[in-house]
Amino acid sequence: MVLRHEEILQSPSVWRPRTPEEAVARKRALGADAVFAAGGTLLRTRWEAGTEAIPRHLIDLGSIEGLSGIWLQDGDLAIGALTALDDCLNDPLLGRHAPIVAQAIRTIAGWSVRNVATIGGNIVSRTGDSLPALLAADASLVWIGEDGERTEKLADWLSEPIPDRARVRLLAQVRIPLGGDDSIANAKRFFAFHKVGRREAFTPSLVTVALCGSLEPDGRLTGIRISAGGGQTVPARLKRAEELLTGRMPDPDALGEVYEQVAADYAPAPDPFAPDMYRKLTAANLVVTELWKLTAAGEAAGGKEGAPCR
Ligand SMILES: Cc1cc2nc3c(=O)[nH]c(=O)nc-3n(C[C@H](O)[C@H](O)[C@H](O)COP(=O)(O)OP(=O)(O)OC[C@H]3O[C@@H](n4cnc5c(N)ncnc54)[C@H](O)[C@@H]3O)c2cc1C
């Protein structure tokens, strides 16, 4: 859908609520004529492309206190939804506890955009490049709605086919668990995030993959999480590939099977510049290459040392 010029050019009223509850109530009152705005970077690209009209009302979330920052809470790393992507990168807690997420954020846009774009906006878009890394880190979302606060797994929210537009809610936090069942002593933790675009840097993604897990002292893989997205694809966990690997050694048989499984299960949204098959094989190659780096042959060839997933 491309809009007419006069449909795009209209000046919205800007509302500055002080609390999440006030923002939700304002949105409920104004309905489809109002849009939440965080950094506004994605909204702006949609308005400029003419794929979305400038709404009659903008509800600016930037004036709400308590939605920014990164801290430790109840065994989780908590990230306020209004935290700018660049502030995420500069925060030592994120680097220490969720380096895979930091790695993904580093690939998003350039500094001038990351300086105002928020992690919440990236998530709510449902196609942001931080999402595969957050899925691999087993993140949850904390929402504030008309019926109060609700936490749900990011994977569950993304698997909803069409978000319920009638439900008004504001993303308040992203939570990443600090330790889980897979935090096994002496196991070698590993993680990787890759974004492949149309060029080397400052590019929209075509394929994104994230994976993390542990290599136990006996050489078996545990706690594997693999996810993939890219472009207009809503990212998802690749559960069958995860199951295939769990308890196995990353030997040539396992890697061959997981290659086939990733190529079969990763379902990229259509892109006018890159055929599905190219993107499926790219995702499969990226996942298998990371797993191969864990093998003796991979390490001998210069594969990187294990590192914490989160
Ligand atoms: C030049 C340029 C390059 C870009 N490159 C990339 C890239 O490489 N990778 C990538 O992933 N993105 C990219 N983007 C898109 C965008 O910058 C990011 O997705 C960004 O993180 C969006 O955050 P924002 O705060 O600006 O969101 P906004 O534009 O403010 O909002 C985006 C959507 O989320 C909703 N929303 C925002 N915050 C909340 C909240 N707390 N609760 C409920 N709803 C909310 C808004 O209503 C809107 O629908 C790029 C944008 C530009 C302009």
Ligand as a Chemical Component Dictionary entry (heavy atoms), coordinates in Angstrom:
data_LIG
# 
_chem_comp.id                   LIG 
_chem_comp.type                 NON-POLYMER 
_chem_comp.pdbx_formal_charge   0 
_chem_comp.three_letter_code    LIG 
# 
loop_
_chem_comp_atom.comp_id 
_chem_comp_atom.atom_id 
_chem_comp_atom.alt_atom_id 
_chem_comp_atom.type_symbol 
_chem_comp_atom.charge 
_chem_comp_atom.model_Cartn_x 
_chem_comp_atom.model_Cartn_y 
_chem_comp_atom.model_Cartn_z 
_chem_comp_atom.pdbx_ordinal 
LIG C1  C1  C 0 18.865 4.501  8.491  1  
LIG C2  C2  C 0 18.191 3.399  9.276  2  
LIG C3  C3  C 0 18.804 2.160  9.362  3  
LIG C4  C4  C 0 18.195 1.128  10.090 4  
LIG N1  N1  N 0 18.851 -0.070 10.172 5  
LIG C5  C5  C 0 18.299 -1.074 10.904 6  
LIG C6  C6  C 0 18.997 -2.331 11.030 7  
LIG O1  O1  O 0 20.109 -2.546 10.513 8  
LIG N2  N2  N 0 18.391 -3.309 11.768 9  
LIG C7  C7  C 0 17.183 -3.135 12.411 10 
LIG O2  O2  O 0 16.715 -4.041 13.080 11 
LIG N3  N3  N 0 16.521 -1.962 12.289 12 
LIG C8  C8  C 0 17.034 -0.930 11.560 13 
LIG N4  N4  N 0 16.370 0.259  11.448 14 
LIG C9  C9  C 0 15.014 0.365  12.004 15 
LIG C10 C10 C 0 14.933 1.042  13.409 16 
LIG O3  O3  O 0 15.881 2.052  13.568 17 
LIG C11 C11 C 0 15.128 0.062  14.570 18 
LIG O4  O4  O 0 14.276 -1.052 14.424 19 
LIG C12 C12 C 0 14.882 0.731  15.932 20 
LIG O5  O5  O 0 15.359 -0.099 16.975 21 
LIG C13 C13 C 0 13.428 1.095  16.190 22 
LIG O6  O6  O 0 13.365 1.731  17.467 23 
LIG P1  P1  P 0 12.619 3.120  17.686 24 
LIG O7  O7  O 0 12.754 3.425  19.135 25 
LIG O8  O8  O 0 13.106 4.176  16.762 26 
LIG O9  O9  O 0 11.142 2.685  17.325 27 
LIG P2  P2  P 0 9.925  3.601  16.853 28 
LIG O10 O10 O 0 10.126 4.007  15.440 29 
LIG O11 O11 O 0 9.648  4.676  17.843 30 
LIG O12 O12 O 0 8.734  2.526  16.975 31 
LIG C14 C14 C 0 8.711  1.353  16.185 32 
LIG C15 C15 C 0 7.404  0.607  16.450 33 
LIG O13 O13 O 0 7.385  0.111  17.783 34 
LIG C16 C16 C 0 6.297  0.666  18.553 35 
LIG N5  N5  N 0 6.866  0.883  19.891 36 
LIG C17 C17 C 0 8.064  1.469  20.171 37 
LIG N6  N6  N 0 8.335  1.372  21.481 38 
LIG C18 C18 C 0 7.289  0.712  22.047 39 
LIG C19 C19 C 0 6.983  0.293  23.383 40 
LIG N7  N7  N 0 7.838  0.499  24.409 41 
LIG N8  N8  N 0 5.818  -0.358 23.606 42 
LIG C20 C20 C 0 4.944  -0.585 22.594 43 
LIG N9  N9  N 0 5.177  -0.225 21.311 44 
LIG C21 C21 C 0 6.340  0.424  21.040 45 
LIG C22 C22 C 0 5.880  1.917  17.802 46 
LIG O14 O14 O 0 4.517  2.210  18.002 47 
LIG C23 C23 C 0 6.162  1.512  16.357 48 
LIG O15 O15 O 0 5.121  0.710  15.866 49 
LIG C24 C24 C 0 16.948 1.328  10.733 50 
LIG C25 C25 C 0 16.332 2.587  10.651 51 
LIG C26 C26 C 0 16.943 3.611  9.932  52 
LIG C27 C27 C 0 16.273 4.957  9.871  53 
# 
loop_
_chem_comp_bond.comp_id 
_chem_comp_bond.atom_id_1 
_chem_comp_bond.atom_id_2 
_chem_comp_bond.value_order 
_chem_comp_bond.pdbx_ordinal 
LIG C1  C2  SING 1  
LIG C2  C3  SING 2  
LIG C2  C26 DOUB 3  
LIG C3  C4  DOUB 4  
LIG C4  N1  SING 5  
LIG C4  C24 SING 6  
LIG N1  C5  DOUB 7  
LIG C5  C6  SING 8  
LIG C5  C8  SING 9  
LIG C6  O1  DOUB 10 
LIG C6  N2  SING 11 
LIG N2  C7  SING 12 
LIG C7  O2  DOUB 13 
LIG C7  N3  SING 14 
LIG N3  C8  DOUB 15 
LIG C8  N4  SING 16 
LIG N4  C9  SING 17 
LIG N4  C24 SING 18 
LIG C9  C10 SING 19 
LIG C10 O3  SING 20 
LIG C10 C11 SING 21 
LIG C11 O4  SING 22 
LIG C11 C12 SING 23 
LIG C12 O5  SING 24 
LIG C12 C13 SING 25 
LIG C13 O6  SING 26 
LIG O6  P1  SING 27 
LIG P1  O7  DOUB 28 
LIG P1  O8  SING 29 
LIG P1  O9  SING 30 
LIG O9  P2  SING 31 
LIG P2  O10 DOUB 32 
LIG P2  O11 SING 33 
LIG P2  O12 SING 34 
LIG O12 C14 SING 35 
LIG C14 C15 SING 36 
LIG C15 O13 SING 37 
LIG C15 C23 SING 38 
LIG O13 C16 SING 39 
LIG C16 N5  SING 40 
LIG C16 C22 SING 41 
LIG N5  C17 SING 42 
LIG N5  C21 SING 43 
LIG C17 N6  DOUB 44 
LIG N6  C18 SING 45 
LIG C18 C19 SING 46 
LIG C18 C21 DOUB 47 
LIG C19 N7  SING 48 
LIG C19 N8  DOUB 49 
LIG N8  C20 SING 50 
LIG C20 N9  DOUB 51 
LIG N9  C21 SING 52 
LIG C22 O14 SING 53 
LIG C22 C23 SING 54 
LIG C23 O15 SING 55 
LIG C24 C25 DOUB 56 
LIG C25 C26 SING 57 
LIG C26 C27 SING 58 
# 
